[in-house]
Amino acid sequence: MLLKTIILIGGPMKGTRFRPLSLETPKPLFPVAGFPIIHHHIEAAAKVEGNKEVILIGFFQPNEALNKFINQAQLQFKVQIRYLQEYTALGTAGGIYHFRDQILAGKPDYFFVMNADVCGDFPLQEMLDFHRSKPSGTFCTILGTEATRQQSLTYGCIVENKATHEIMHYVEKPETFISTTINCGIYLCSPAIFSPLEIEFKKNLEQNYNCDQDHQRVGYDYTTAPAKEVIRMEQDIFVPLASSGKLYVYQTERFWSQIKSAGAAIYANRHYLKLYRKTHPERLAKNGAGKPQIIGDVFIHPSAQVNETAVLGPNVTIGKNCMLGDGVRVRDSVVLDGAVLQDHCCILDSIIGWNSTIGDWTRIEGTPNDPNPNKPFAKMEAISTFTFDGKLNPSITVIGSDVQVPSEVIILNSIVLPNKELSGCYKNQIIL
């Protein structure tokens, strides 16, 4: 059996809610629990027997960081990895159809499609076993999970036949309640999926042609002309396929979340670190003589220098070549490569950017935006940056790259853009 995995990584105009972190590195390469977001996708895909190739599709310009990541991942996972660049944003299925010859080369039996902006304990092997048990001619299996009634409105909602798990109805971001089963952005497709993709593509071409015929009409609005190669997997493919007997849902109760914001990266960091207990216990720091005090799950890169009087955890990641001085305290935070935390500083619910310096006795603190623990199946809320009256919503504090924070100040619920030299305390501010 031959399998492939397609990872949709988007492009530079995506990830705006992830700024300023995505100003320095493409969002799919942002490190969570010590490794880029899509590293966790590739690791999950490489474990599935028969998976021979991973194809990244997006509209980032090829760059050194992406090339370096691909080369390292190929060596680590012993699987071919390629990046196929779209000439423009083609939607969640447009790129798949555009590169159909590359995907179908070698005649794969099935291929996974994974959105890069999700994280989780991906049950890919279980999805494959489920998909193969369904009638021949099945186009696609969607990974689904439970959400609250209210939160389900911000996702694709699935109504299934409970006995067969066939999808009877699919609505993307409905206006009223449909179902608490939501789309996780992970799909397993048979090559037959290209049949409805081709139909949709030709329909778009037809509409585009008709628009061209009408273009000389007075008052014609070019902005409404359909882009002929943009295909949205959810609205254009899943909606009409529902109740056709060719679309199924595999439900998971494992950890899953979107990564839309910096706060979601902290949340994902916590869960991937917890997952390491089962999958990679060697990655987690341990207590011992001459070592810093570790509370809970902590990842420290081998090249980082951490003073033995520091206290780290729970849910902390320390990147490459970081330096942590005497008495440093870090909790629920990500400290990125090359950052320096000077003596006795305190970092809570924050992300410290690449090569930034935090002064002695300084406190950097944010406000976590975790799902409500009292609501079963609650997911991360995608809160807006600002309130209705123009104030900054409390969130985790993000210190951009190459920022100098002085000694003995407090930075609370703030976002600091790169290359800043701060001079005092800040609360609920975006520092441009």
VENDA-V779667 format. One record per pair of residues at least 24 apart in sequence whose C-alpha atoms are under 10 Angstrom apart, sorted by the first residue. I is the first residue (numbers start at 0). GAP is how many residues later the second one is. If there is no record, write none. Layout:
i->{I & I}
gap->{GAP & GAP}
//
This chain:
i->{0 & 0 & 0 & 0 & 0 & 0 & 0 & 0 & 1 & 1 & 1 & 1 & 1 & 1 & 1 & 1 & 1 & 1 & 1 & 2 & 2 & 2 & 2 & 2 & 2 & 2 & 2 & 2 & 2 & 2 & 2 & 2 & 2 & 2 & 2 & 2 & 2 & 3 & 3 & 3 & 3 & 3 & 3 & 3 & 3 & 3 & 3 & 3 & 3 & 3 & 3 & 3 & 3 & 3 & 3 & 3 & 3 & 3 & 4 & 4 & 4 & 4 & 4 & 4 & 4 & 4 & 4 & 4 & 4 & 4 & 4 & 4 & 4 & 4 & 4 & 4 & 4 & 4 & 5 & 5 & 5 & 5 & 5 & 5 & 5 & 5 & 5 & 5 & 5 & 5 & 5 & 5 & 5 & 5 & 5 & 5 & 5 & 5 & 5 & 5 & 6 & 6 & 6 & 6 & 6 & 6 & 6 & 6 & 6 & 6 & 6 & 6 & 6 & 6 & 6 & 6 & 6 & 7 & 7 & 7 & 7 & 7 & 7 & 7 & 7 & 7 & 7 & 7 & 7 & 7 & 7 & 7 & 7 & 7 & 8 & 8 & 8 & 8 & 8 & 8 & 8 & 8 & 8 & 8 & 8 & 8 & 9 & 9 & 9 & 9 & 9 & 9 & 9 & 9 & 9 & 9 & 9 & 9 & 9 & 9 & 9 & 10 & 10 & 10 & 10 & 10 & 10 & 10 & 10 & 10 & 11 & 11 & 11 & 11 & 12 & 12 & 12 & 13 & 13 & 13 & 13 & 14 & 14 & 14 & 14 & 15 & 15 & 16 & 16 & 16 & 16 & 16 & 16 & 16 & 17 & 17 & 17 & 17 & 17 & 17 & 17 & 18 & 18 & 18 & 18 & 18 & 18 & 19 & 19 & 19 & 19 & 19 & 19 & 19 & 19 & 19 & 19 & 20 & 20 & 20 & 20 & 20 & 20 & 20 & 20 & 20 & 20 & 20 & 20 & 21 & 21 & 22 & 22 & 22 & 22 & 23 & 23 & 23 & 23 & 23 & 24 & 24 & 25 & 25 & 25 & 25 & 26 & 26 & 26 & 26 & 27 & 27 & 27 & 27 & 27 & 27 & 28 & 28 & 28 & 28 & 29 & 29 & 30 & 30 & 30 & 30 & 30 & 30 & 30 & 30 & 31 & 31 & 31 & 31 & 31 & 31 & 31 & 31 & 31 & 31 & 31 & 31 & 31 & 31 & 32 & 32 & 32 & 32 & 32 & 32 & 32 & 32 & 32 & 32 & 32 & 32 & 32 & 32 & 32 & 32 & 32 & 32 & 32 & 32 & 32 & 32 & 32 & 33 & 33 & 33 & 33 & 33 & 33 & 33 & 33 & 33 & 33 & 33 & 33 & 33 & 33 & 33 & 33 & 33 & 34 & 34 & 34 & 34 & 35 & 36 & 36 & 36 & 36 & 36 & 36 & 36 & 36 & 37 & 37 & 37 & 37 & 37 & 37 & 37 & 38 & 38 & 38 & 38 & 38 & 39 & 39 & 39 & 39 & 39 & 39 & 40 & 40 & 40 & 40 & 40 & 40 & 40 & 40 & 41 & 41 & 41 & 41 & 41 & 41 & 42 & 42 & 42 & 42 & 43 & 43 & 43 & 43 & 43 & 43 & 44 & 44 & 44 & 44 & 44 & 44 & 44 & 44 & 45 & 45 & 45 & 45 & 46 & 46 & 46 & 47 & 47 & 47 & 47 & 47 & 48 & 48 & 49 & 49 & 49 & 50 & 50 & 50 & 50 & 50 & 50 & 51 & 51 & 51 & 51 & 51 & 52 & 52 & 52 & 52 & 52 & 52 & 52 & 52 & 53 & 53 & 53 & 53 & 53 & 53 & 53 & 53 & 53 & 54 & 54 & 54 & 54 & 54 & 54 & 54 & 54 & 54 & 55 & 55 & 55 & 55 & 55 & 55 & 55 & 55 & 56 & 56 & 56 & 56 & 56 & 56 & 56 & 56 & 56 & 56 & 57 & 57 & 57 & 57 & 57 & 57 & 57 & 57 & 57 & 57 & 57 & 58 & 58 & 58 & 58 & 58 & 58 & 58 & 58 & 58 & 59 & 59 & 59 & 59 & 59 & 59 & 60 & 60 & 60 & 87 & 87 & 88 & 88 & 88 & 88 & 89 & 89 & 89 & 89 & 89 & 89 & 90 & 90 & 90 & 90 & 90 & 90 & 91 & 91 & 91 & 91 & 91 & 91 & 91 & 91 & 92 & 92 & 92 & 92 & 92 & 92 & 92 & 92 & 92 & 92 & 93 & 93 & 93 & 93 & 93 & 93 & 93 & 93 & 93 & 94 & 94 & 94 & 94 & 95 & 95 & 95 & 95 & 96 & 96 & 96 & 96 & 96 & 96 & 96 & 96 & 96 & 97 & 97 & 97 & 97 & 97 & 99 & 99 & 102 & 103 & 103 & 106 & 107 & 107 & 108 & 108 & 108 & 108 & 109 & 109 & 109 & 109 & 109 & 109 & 109 & 109 & 110 & 110 & 110 & 110 & 110 & 110 & 111 & 111 & 111 & 111 & 111 & 111 & 111 & 111 & 112 & 112 & 112 & 112 & 112 & 112 & 113 & 113 & 113 & 113 & 113 & 114 & 114 & 114 & 114 & 114 & 115 & 115 & 115 & 115 & 116 & 116 & 116 & 116 & 116 & 116 & 116 & 117 & 117 & 117 & 117 & 117 & 117 & 117 & 117 & 117 & 117 & 117 & 118 & 118 & 118 & 118 & 118 & 118 & 118 & 118 & 118 & 118 & 118 & 118 & 118 & 118 & 119 & 119 & 119 & 119 & 119 & 119 & 119 & 119 & 119 & 119 & 120 & 120 & 120 & 120 & 120 & 120 & 120 & 120 & 120 & 121 & 121 & 121 & 121 & 121 & 121 & 122 & 122 & 122 & 122 & 122 & 122 & 123 & 123 & 123 & 125 & 125 & 126 & 126 & 126 & 126 & 126 & 126 & 126 & 127 & 127 & 127 & 129 & 129 & 129 & 129 & 130 & 130 & 130 & 130 & 130 & 130 & 130 & 131 & 133 & 133 & 133 & 133 & 133 & 133 & 133 & 134 & 134 & 135 & 135 & 136 & 136 & 136 & 136 & 136 & 136 & 136 & 137 & 137 & 137 & 137 & 137 & 137 & 137 & 137 & 137 & 137 & 137 & 138 & 138 & 138 & 138 & 138 & 138 & 138 & 138 & 138 & 138 & 138 & 138 & 138 & 138 & 138 & 139 & 139 & 139 & 139 & 139 & 139 & 139 & 139 & 139 & 139 & 139 & 139 & 139 & 140 & 140 & 140 & 140 & 140 & 140 & 140 & 140 & 140 & 140 & 140 & 140 & 140 & 141 & 141 & 141 & 141 & 141 & 141 & 141 & 141 & 141 & 141 & 141 & 141 & 141 & 141 & 141 & 142 & 142 & 142 & 142 & 142 & 142 & 142 & 142 & 142 & 142 & 142 & 142 & 142 & 143 & 143 & 143 & 143 & 143 & 143 & 143 & 143 & 143 & 143 & 143 & 143 & 143 & 143 & 143 & 144 & 144 & 144 & 144 & 144 & 144 & 144 & 144 & 144 & 144 & 144 & 144 & 144 & 144 & 144 & 145 & 145 & 145 & 145 & 145 & 145 & 145 & 145 & 145 & 145 & 145 & 145 & 145 & 145 & 146 & 146 & 146 & 146 & 146 & 146 & 146 & 146 & 146 & 146 & 147 & 147 & 147 & 147 & 147 & 147 & 147 & 147 & 147 & 148 & 148 & 148 & 148 & 148 & 148 & 148 & 148 & 149 & 149 & 149 & 149 & 150 & 150 & 150 & 150 & 150 & 150 & 150 & 150 & 150 & 151 & 151 & 151 & 151 & 151 & 151 & 151 & 151 & 151 & 151 & 152 & 152 & 152 & 152 & 152 & 153 & 153 & 153 & 154 & 154 & 154 & 154 & 154 & 154 & 155 & 155 & 155 & 155 & 155 & 155 & 155 & 155 & 155 & 156 & 156 & 156 & 156 & 157 & 157 & 157 & 157 & 157 & 157 & 157 & 158 & 158 & 158 & 159 & 159 & 159 & 159 & 159 & 160 & 160 & 160 & 161 & 163 & 163 & 163 & 164 & 164 & 164 & 164 & 164 & 165 & 165 & 165 & 165 & 165 & 165 & 165 & 165 & 165 & 166 & 166 & 166 & 166 & 166 & 166 & 166 & 166 & 166 & 166 & 166 & 166 & 167 & 167 & 167 & 167 & 167 & 167 & 167 & 167 & 168 & 168 & 168 & 168 & 168 & 168 & 168 & 168 & 169 & 169 & 169 & 169 & 169 & 169 & 169 & 169 & 170 & 170 & 170 & 170 & 170 & 171 & 171 & 171 & 171 & 172 & 179 & 180 & 180 & 181 & 181 & 182 & 182 & 182 & 182 & 183 & 183 & 183 & 183 & 183 & 184 & 184 & 184 & 186 & 186 & 186 & 187 & 187 & 187 & 188 & 191 & 192 & 192 & 195 & 195 & 195 & 195 & 195 & 196 & 196 & 196 & 196 & 196 & 197 & 198 & 199 & 199 & 199 & 199 & 199 & 199 & 199 & 200 & 200 & 200 & 200 & 200 & 201 & 201 & 202 & 203 & 203 & 203 & 203 & 204 & 252 & 255 & 256 & 256 & 257 & 257 & 257 & 257 & 258 & 258 & 259 & 259 & 259 & 260 & 260 & 260 & 260 & 260 & 260 & 260 & 261 & 261 & 261 & 261 & 261 & 261 & 262 & 262 & 262 & 262 & 262 & 262 & 262 & 262 & 262 & 262 & 262 & 262 & 262 & 262 & 262 & 262 & 262 & 263 & 263 & 263 & 263 & 263 & 263 & 263 & 264 & 264 & 264 & 265 & 265 & 265 & 265 & 265 & 265 & 265 & 265 & 265 & 265 & 265 & 265 & 265 & 266 & 266 & 266 & 266 & 266 & 266 & 266 & 266 & 266 & 267 & 268 & 268 & 268 & 268 & 268 & 268 & 268 & 268 & 268 & 269 & 269 & 269 & 269 & 269 & 269 & 269 & 269 & 269 & 270 & 270 & 271 & 271 & 272 & 272 & 272 & 272 & 272 & 272 & 272 & 273 & 273 & 283 & 284 & 284 & 284 & 291 & 291 & 291 & 291 & 292 & 294 & 295 & 296 & 297 & 297 & 297 & 298 & 299 & 300 & 302 & 302 & 303 & 303 & 303 & 303 & 304 & 305 & 306 & 308 & 308 & 309 & 309 & 309 & 310 & 311 & 312 & 314 & 315 & 315 & 315 & 316 & 317 & 318 & 319 & 320 & 321 & 321 & 321 & 321 & 322 & 323 & 324 & 325 & 326 & 326 & 327 & 327 & 327 & 328 & 329 & 330 & 331 & 331 & 331 & 332 & 332 & 332 & 332 & 332 & 333 & 334 & 335 & 335 & 336 & 337 & 337 & 338 & 338 & 338 & 339 & 340 & 341 & 341 & 342 & 343 & 343 & 344 & 344 & 344 & 344 & 345 & 346 & 346 & 347 & 347 & 347 & 348 & 348 & 348 & 348 & 348 & 348 & 349 & 349 & 349 & 349 & 349 & 349 & 349 & 349 & 349 & 350 & 350 & 350 & 350 & 350 & 350 & 351 & 351 & 351 & 351 & 351 & 351 & 351 & 351 & 352 & 352 & 352 & 352 & 352 & 352 & 352 & 352 & 352 & 353 & 353 & 353 & 353 & 353 & 353 & 354 & 354 & 354 & 354 & 354 & 354 & 355 & 355 & 355 & 355 & 355 & 355 & 355 & 355 & 355 & 355 & 355 & 356 & 356 & 356 & 356 & 356 & 356 & 356 & 356 & 356 & 357 & 357 & 357 & 357 & 357 & 357 & 357 & 357 & 358 & 358 & 358 & 358 & 358 & 358 & 359 & 359 & 359 & 359 & 359 & 360 & 360 & 360 & 360 & 360 & 361 & 361 & 361 & 361 & 361 & 361 & 361 & 361 & 362 & 362 & 362 & 362 & 362 & 362 & 362 & 362 & 363 & 363 & 363 & 363 & 363 & 363 & 363 & 363 & 363 & 363 & 363 & 363 & 363 & 364 & 364 & 364 & 364 & 364 & 364 & 364 & 364 & 364 & 364 & 365 & 365 & 365 & 365 & 365 & 365 & 365 & 365 & 365 & 365 & 365 & 365 & 366 & 366 & 366 & 366 & 366 & 366 & 366 & 366 & 367 & 367 & 367 & 367 & 367 & 368 & 368 & 368 & 390 & 390 & 391 & 391 & 391 & 391 & 392 & 392 & 393 & 393 & 393 & 394 & 396 & 396 & 396 & 396 & 397 & 398 & 399}
gap->{48 & 49 & 50 & 51 & 106 & 107 & 108 & 109 & 47 & 48 & 49 & 50 & 51 & 104 & 105 & 106 & 107 & 108 & 109 & 42 & 45 & 46 & 47 & 48 & 49 & 50 & 51 & 103 & 104 & 105 & 106 & 107 & 108 & 109 & 125 & 185 & 187 & 41 & 42 & 44 & 46 & 47 & 48 & 49 & 50 & 51 & 76 & 99 & 100 & 102 & 103 & 104 & 105 & 106 & 107 & 108 & 109 & 184 & 36 & 37 & 40 & 41 & 46 & 47 & 48 & 49 & 50 & 51 & 76 & 98 & 105 & 106 & 107 & 108 & 109 & 182 & 183 & 184 & 35 & 36 & 39 & 47 & 48 & 49 & 50 & 51 & 75 & 76 & 77 & 90 & 97 & 105 & 106 & 107 & 108 & 109 & 110 & 180 & 181 & 182 & 31 & 34 & 35 & 47 & 48 & 49 & 50 & 51 & 76 & 89 & 105 & 106 & 107 & 108 & 109 & 110 & 179 & 30 & 47 & 48 & 49 & 50 & 51 & 83 & 84 & 85 & 87 & 88 & 105 & 106 & 107 & 108 & 109 & 177 & 29 & 47 & 48 & 49 & 50 & 51 & 74 & 83 & 105 & 106 & 107 & 108 & 46 & 47 & 48 & 49 & 50 & 75 & 76 & 78 & 79 & 80 & 81 & 82 & 105 & 106 & 107 & 46 & 47 & 48 & 49 & 50 & 74 & 75 & 77 & 78 & 46 & 47 & 48 & 49 & 46 & 47 & 76 & 45 & 46 & 75 & 246 & 102 & 244 & 245 & 246 & 244 & 245 & 242 & 243 & 244 & 245 & 365 & 367 & 368 & 241 & 242 & 243 & 244 & 245 & 246 & 247 & 242 & 243 & 379 & 381 & 396 & 398 & 242 & 333 & 378 & 379 & 380 & 381 & 395 & 396 & 397 & 398 & 240 & 241 & 330 & 331 & 332 & 333 & 377 & 378 & 379 & 380 & 396 & 397 & 240 & 378 & 377 & 378 & 394 & 395 & 329 & 330 & 376 & 377 & 394 & 40 & 41 & 34 & 37 & 39 & 40 & 89 & 90 & 232 & 233 & 38 & 87 & 88 & 89 & 90 & 231 & 36 & 37 & 40 & 87 & 235 & 306 & 234 & 238 & 286 & 288 & 303 & 304 & 305 & 306 & 87 & 233 & 234 & 235 & 236 & 237 & 238 & 239 & 240 & 241 & 285 & 287 & 302 & 304 & 232 & 233 & 235 & 236 & 237 & 238 & 239 & 240 & 241 & 242 & 243 & 250 & 251 & 264 & 265 & 266 & 267 & 282 & 283 & 284 & 285 & 286 & 301 & 235 & 238 & 239 & 249 & 264 & 265 & 266 & 267 & 282 & 283 & 284 & 285 & 286 & 300 & 301 & 302 & 303 & 234 & 237 & 282 & 284 & 33 & 79 & 80 & 81 & 82 & 222 & 228 & 231 & 232 & 31 & 76 & 77 & 78 & 79 & 80 & 81 & 30 & 31 & 34 & 38 & 77 & 76 & 79 & 80 & 81 & 82 & 232 & 73 & 74 & 75 & 77 & 78 & 79 & 80 & 81 & 31 & 32 & 35 & 37 & 39 & 72 & 30 & 33 & 34 & 79 & 76 & 77 & 78 & 79 & 80 & 81 & 32 & 34 & 67 & 69 & 77 & 78 & 79 & 80 & 31 & 32 & 33 & 78 & 30 & 77 & 78 & 75 & 76 & 77 & 78 & 80 & 76 & 79 & 58 & 59 & 60 & 28 & 29 & 57 & 59 & 60 & 61 & 26 & 27 & 28 & 29 & 56 & 25 & 26 & 27 & 28 & 29 & 50 & 55 & 58 & 25 & 26 & 27 & 28 & 29 & 49 & 57 & 58 & 59 & 25 & 26 & 27 & 28 & 29 & 44 & 47 & 48 & 58 & 25 & 26 & 27 & 28 & 29 & 57 & 58 & 60 & 25 & 26 & 27 & 28 & 29 & 35 & 38 & 39 & 42 & 58 & 25 & 26 & 27 & 28 & 29 & 30 & 31 & 32 & 33 & 34 & 37 & 24 & 25 & 26 & 27 & 28 & 29 & 30 & 31 & 36 & 24 & 25 & 26 & 27 & 28 & 29 & 24 & 25 & 26 & 141 & 142 & 138 & 140 & 141 & 142 & 137 & 138 & 139 & 140 & 141 & 142 & 138 & 139 & 140 & 141 & 142 & 143 & 93 & 138 & 139 & 140 & 141 & 142 & 143 & 144 & 101 & 104 & 136 & 137 & 138 & 139 & 140 & 141 & 143 & 144 & 103 & 106 & 107 & 134 & 135 & 136 & 137 & 138 & 139 & 134 & 135 & 136 & 137 & 98 & 101 & 135 & 137 & 96 & 97 & 98 & 100 & 101 & 104 & 132 & 133 & 134 & 99 & 103 & 131 & 132 & 133 & 91 & 94 & 88 & 87 & 90 & 84 & 82 & 83 & 80 & 81 & 82 & 83 & 29 & 30 & 78 & 79 & 80 & 81 & 82 & 83 & 29 & 76 & 77 & 78 & 79 & 80 & 28 & 29 & 30 & 74 & 75 & 76 & 77 & 78 & 29 & 72 & 73 & 74 & 75 & 76 & 70 & 71 & 72 & 73 & 74 & 69 & 70 & 71 & 72 & 143 & 69 & 70 & 142 & 143 & 68 & 140 & 141 & 142 & 143 & 144 & 148 & 66 & 67 & 68 & 138 & 139 & 140 & 141 & 142 & 146 & 147 & 150 & 65 & 66 & 136 & 137 & 138 & 139 & 140 & 145 & 146 & 148 & 149 & 150 & 152 & 153 & 64 & 134 & 135 & 136 & 137 & 138 & 148 & 151 & 152 & 155 & 131 & 132 & 133 & 134 & 135 & 136 & 150 & 151 & 154 & 62 & 64 & 130 & 132 & 133 & 134 & 63 & 127 & 128 & 129 & 130 & 131 & 62 & 63 & 64 & 124 & 126 & 59 & 60 & 61 & 122 & 123 & 124 & 125 & 60 & 61 & 122 & 58 & 118 & 119 & 120 & 57 & 58 & 59 & 116 & 117 & 118 & 119 & 58 & 30 & 31 & 32 & 111 & 112 & 113 & 114 & 110 & 111 & 54 & 110 & 53 & 54 & 55 & 56 & 108 & 109 & 110 & 28 & 51 & 52 & 53 & 54 & 55 & 106 & 107 & 108 & 109 & 110 & 49 & 50 & 51 & 52 & 53 & 54 & 55 & 56 & 57 & 102 & 105 & 106 & 107 & 108 & 109 & 47 & 48 & 49 & 50 & 51 & 52 & 53 & 98 & 101 & 106 & 107 & 108 & 109 & 24 & 25 & 26 & 45 & 46 & 47 & 48 & 49 & 105 & 106 & 107 & 108 & 109 & 25 & 40 & 41 & 42 & 43 & 44 & 45 & 46 & 47 & 96 & 105 & 106 & 107 & 108 & 109 & 38 & 39 & 40 & 41 & 42 & 43 & 44 & 45 & 105 & 106 & 107 & 108 & 109 & 36 & 37 & 38 & 39 & 40 & 41 & 42 & 43 & 104 & 105 & 106 & 107 & 108 & 109 & 112 & 35 & 36 & 37 & 38 & 39 & 104 & 105 & 106 & 107 & 108 & 109 & 110 & 111 & 112 & 232 & 33 & 34 & 35 & 36 & 37 & 38 & 105 & 106 & 107 & 110 & 230 & 231 & 232 & 233 & 32 & 33 & 34 & 35 & 36 & 228 & 229 & 230 & 231 & 232 & 31 & 32 & 33 & 34 & 227 & 228 & 229 & 230 & 231 & 27 & 28 & 29 & 30 & 31 & 32 & 228 & 229 & 26 & 27 & 30 & 228 & 26 & 29 & 31 & 226 & 227 & 228 & 229 & 230 & 231 & 24 & 25 & 26 & 27 & 28 & 29 & 30 & 31 & 226 & 227 & 24 & 25 & 26 & 27 & 29 & 28 & 227 & 228 & 25 & 26 & 27 & 28 & 29 & 30 & 24 & 25 & 26 & 27 & 28 & 29 & 78 & 79 & 82 & 24 & 25 & 26 & 27 & 24 & 25 & 80 & 81 & 84 & 90 & 91 & 83 & 84 & 90 & 82 & 83 & 87 & 88 & 89 & 82 & 87 & 88 & 87 & 81 & 84 & 85 & 82 & 83 & 84 & 85 & 86 & 76 & 77 & 78 & 79 & 80 & 81 & 82 & 83 & 84 & 71 & 72 & 74 & 75 & 76 & 77 & 78 & 79 & 80 & 81 & 82 & 83 & 71 & 73 & 74 & 75 & 76 & 77 & 79 & 80 & 69 & 70 & 71 & 72 & 73 & 74 & 75 & 78 & 64 & 65 & 68 & 69 & 70 & 71 & 72 & 73 & 63 & 64 & 67 & 68 & 71 & 62 & 63 & 66 & 67 & 62 & 197 & 68 & 70 & 67 & 69 & 51 & 66 & 67 & 68 & 67 & 68 & 72 & 73 & 74 & 48 & 49 & 73 & 61 & 62 & 63 & 60 & 61 & 62 & 58 & 54 & 44 & 53 & 40 & 41 & 42 & 44 & 45 & 34 & 35 & 36 & 39 & 40 & 33 & 38 & 28 & 29 & 30 & 31 & 32 & 36 & 37 & 27 & 28 & 29 & 30 & 35 & 26 & 27 & 25 & 24 & 25 & 26 & 27 & 24 & 124 & 123 & 122 & 123 & 121 & 122 & 123 & 124 & 121 & 123 & 120 & 121 & 122 & 119 & 121 & 122 & 123 & 124 & 134 & 135 & 88 & 89 & 133 & 134 & 135 & 136 & 70 & 86 & 87 & 88 & 103 & 104 & 105 & 106 & 107 & 117 & 118 & 119 & 120 & 132 & 133 & 134 & 135 & 104 & 105 & 106 & 116 & 117 & 118 & 132 & 68 & 69 & 86 & 49 & 50 & 51 & 66 & 67 & 68 & 83 & 84 & 85 & 102 & 103 & 104 & 130 & 48 & 65 & 66 & 82 & 101 & 102 & 103 & 104 & 113 & 47 & 28 & 29 & 30 & 46 & 47 & 48 & 63 & 64 & 65 & 27 & 28 & 44 & 45 & 46 & 47 & 62 & 63 & 64 & 26 & 44 & 25 & 43 & 24 & 25 & 26 & 41 & 42 & 43 & 44 & 24 & 41 & 33 & 27 & 28 & 32 & 32 & 34 & 35 & 36 & 36 & 36 & 35 & 35 & 33 & 34 & 35 & 35 & 35 & 36 & 34 & 35 & 33 & 34 & 35 & 36 & 35 & 35 & 36 & 34 & 35 & 33 & 34 & 35 & 35 & 35 & 35 & 34 & 32 & 33 & 34 & 34 & 34 & 35 & 34 & 34 & 32 & 33 & 34 & 35 & 34 & 34 & 35 & 34 & 33 & 34 & 32 & 33 & 34 & 34 & 34 & 34 & 34 & 36 & 64 & 32 & 33 & 63 & 64 & 65 & 64 & 64 & 64 & 65 & 64 & 63 & 64 & 62 & 63 & 64 & 64 & 64 & 64 & 65 & 64 & 63 & 64 & 62 & 63 & 64 & 65 & 64 & 50 & 64 & 48 & 49 & 64 & 46 & 47 & 48 & 49 & 63 & 64 & 45 & 46 & 47 & 48 & 49 & 62 & 63 & 64 & 65 & 45 & 46 & 47 & 48 & 49 & 64 & 45 & 46 & 47 & 48 & 49 & 50 & 51 & 64 & 45 & 46 & 47 & 48 & 49 & 50 & 63 & 64 & 65 & 45 & 46 & 47 & 48 & 49 & 64 & 45 & 46 & 47 & 48 & 49 & 64 & 43 & 44 & 45 & 46 & 47 & 48 & 49 & 62 & 63 & 64 & 65 & 42 & 44 & 45 & 46 & 47 & 48 & 49 & 50 & 64 & 41 & 45 & 46 & 47 & 48 & 49 & 50 & 51 & 45 & 46 & 47 & 48 & 49 & 50 & 45 & 46 & 47 & 48 & 49 & 45 & 46 & 47 & 48 & 49 & 43 & 44 & 45 & 46 & 47 & 48 & 49 & 63 & 42 & 44 & 45 & 46 & 47 & 48 & 49 & 62 & 32 & 33 & 34 & 35 & 41 & 45 & 46 & 47 & 48 & 49 & 50 & 61 & 62 & 30 & 31 & 32 & 33 & 45 & 46 & 47 & 48 & 49 & 62 & 28 & 29 & 30 & 31 & 32 & 45 & 46 & 47 & 48 & 49 & 61 & 62 & 26 & 27 & 28 & 29 & 30 & 45 & 46 & 47 & 26 & 27 & 28 & 29 & 45 & 25 & 26 & 27 & 37 & 38 & 35 & 36 & 37 & 38 & 35 & 36 & 33 & 34 & 35 & 33 & 30 & 31 & 32 & 33 & 32 & 32 & 31}
//
